[in-house]
Amino acid sequence: MLGRVWHPGGVGELIYSAITSLDGYVADAQGKFDWGAPDEEVHRFVNDRVRPAGTHLYGRRMYEVLAYWETVDPRGDQPAFMREFAEIWQAADKIVYSRTLERVTTARTRIERSFESETVEALKAASERDLTVGGPELAGQALAAGLVDELQLIVSPVVVGGGIRWLAEGLRLELELVDEGRFSNGMTHLHYRIQR
């Protein structure tokens, strides 16, 4: 489970989580991902997994999608589970990896121009909370560098036939299944620990 422990003195874990189609895409060939929108049950599950994380690492595109949550008022008229996610997201630190983004539009956010594995390793070592990495390109870099500890995957019951894959080509990982679950809307959750 994401962020399941507090790490006094540091050494947080880096967790890559994604919602994908059954054939392994986070966005289809048109760049759409509405087919993966979580319902209330899945959203509450995601909230519980994200809540303990202290820092989120994003690529530019993922950040731009998730920056929406900065605009949601936790006291507003959205459903409670959405307000809860907004509050969780707003409370976490965000690092955006981008060579082109000129400024951030959200609080607790900074830009890094390049992904440096040594810097991320130091961030993990100093963190008392787990970290997440979002976006397949950035996650691919972190996976290739051996920095990711766990994969959390929610699989949507749809085949989209092409688009943006959740895992980069050429990766080879040995995994241990830690947990699995099924939701009433047909989505499934798979939680893997990467074997070193």
Backbone hydrogen bonds, N-H to C=O, Kabsch-Sander energy under -0.5 kcal/mol:
donor,donor_aa,acceptor,acceptor_aa,energy
4,R,1,M,-1.3
7,H,128,E,-3.1
10,G,7,H,-2.4
11,V,124,K,-0.9
12,G,124,K,-2.8
15,I,13,E,-0.5
15,I,131,L,-2.4
16,Y,150,E,-2.5
17,S,15,I,-0.6
17,S,133,V,-0.9
18,A,152,Q,-1.9
20,T,18,A,-0.5
20,T,154,I,-2.7
21,S,25,Y,-2.2
22,L,156,S,-0.6
22,L,158,V,-2.8
23,D,158,V,-0.6
24,G,21,S,-2.0
26,V,164,I,-2.9
27,A,164,I,-1.1
28,D,32,K,-2.8
29,A,162,G,-0.6
31,G,28,D,-2.4
36,G,33,F,-2.0
37,A,34,D,-1.6
43,H,39,D,-3.0
44,R,40,E,-2.6
45,F,41,E,-1.7
46,V,42,V,-2.7
47,N,43,H,-2.8
48,D,44,R,-2.0
49,R,45,F,-1.6
50,V,46,V,-2.5
51,R,47,N,-2.4
53,A,50,V,-1.7
54,G,130,D,-2.4
55,T,130,D,-0.9
56,H,93,D,-2.7
57,L,132,T,-2.9
58,Y,56,H,-0.5
58,Y,95,I,-2.9
59,G,134,G,-1.2
60,R,97,Y,-0.8
63,Y,59,G,-2.4
64,E,60,R,-2.7
65,V,61,R,-1.8
66,L,62,M,-2.5
67,A,63,Y,-2.1
68,Y,65,V,-1.0
69,W,66,L,-2.0
70,E,67,A,-1.8
71,T,68,Y,-2.0
73,D,71,T,-0.5
76,G,73,D,-2.7
82,M,79,P,-0.9
83,R,79,P,-2.2
84,E,80,A,-2.5
85,F,81,F,-1.6
86,A,82,M,-2.3
87,E,83,R,-2.2
88,I,84,E,-2.3
89,W,85,F,-3.1
90,Q,86,A,-2.7
91,A,87,E,-1.5
92,A,88,I,-0.8
92,A,89,W,-0.8
93,D,54,G,-2.5
94,K,108,R,-2.9
95,I,56,H,-2.6
96,V,110,R,-2.8
97,Y,58,Y,-3.1
97,Y,95,I,-0.5
98,S,96,V,-0.8
98,S,112,E,-2.1
109,T,106,T,-0.5
110,R,94,K,-2.0
112,E,96,V,-3.0
116,E,114,S,-0.7
117,S,115,F,-0.6
119,T,116,E,-0.5
120,V,116,E,-1.9
121,E,117,S,-2.6
122,A,118,E,-2.0
123,L,119,T,-2.1
124,K,120,V,-2.6
125,A,121,E,-2.4
126,A,122,A,-1.7
127,S,123,L,-0.8
127,S,124,K,-0.9
131,L,13,E,-3.2
132,T,55,T,-2.3
133,V,15,I,-2.2
134,G,57,L,-3.2
139,A,135,G,-2.7
140,G,136,P,-2.2
141,Q,137,E,-1.6
142,A,138,L,-2.3
143,L,139,A,-3.1
144,A,140,G,-2.5
145,A,141,Q,-1.7
146,G,143,L,-1.5
147,L,142,A,-2.6
148,V,142,A,-0.7
149,D,14,L,-3.1
150,E,14,L,-1.5
151,L,192,Y,-2.6
152,Q,16,Y,-2.9
153,L,151,L,-0.5
153,L,190,L,-3.2
154,I,18,A,-2.6
155,V,153,L,-0.5
155,V,188,T,-2.7
156,S,20,T,-3.6
156,S,154,I,-0.6
158,V,156,S,-2.6
164,I,27,A,-2.2
165,R,163,G,-0.6
166,W,24,G,-2.1
171,L,168,A,-1.1
175,L,173,L,-0.5
176,E,193,R,-2.5
178,V,191,H,-3.3
179,D,191,H,-1.5
181,G,189,H,-2.0
183,F,187,M,-2.9
186,G,183,F,-1.8
188,T,155,V,-1.8
189,H,181,G,-2.8
190,L,153,L,-3.0
191,H,179,D,-2.5
192,Y,151,L,-2.9
193,R,176,E,-2.7
194,I,149,D,-2.6
195,Q,174,E,-3.2
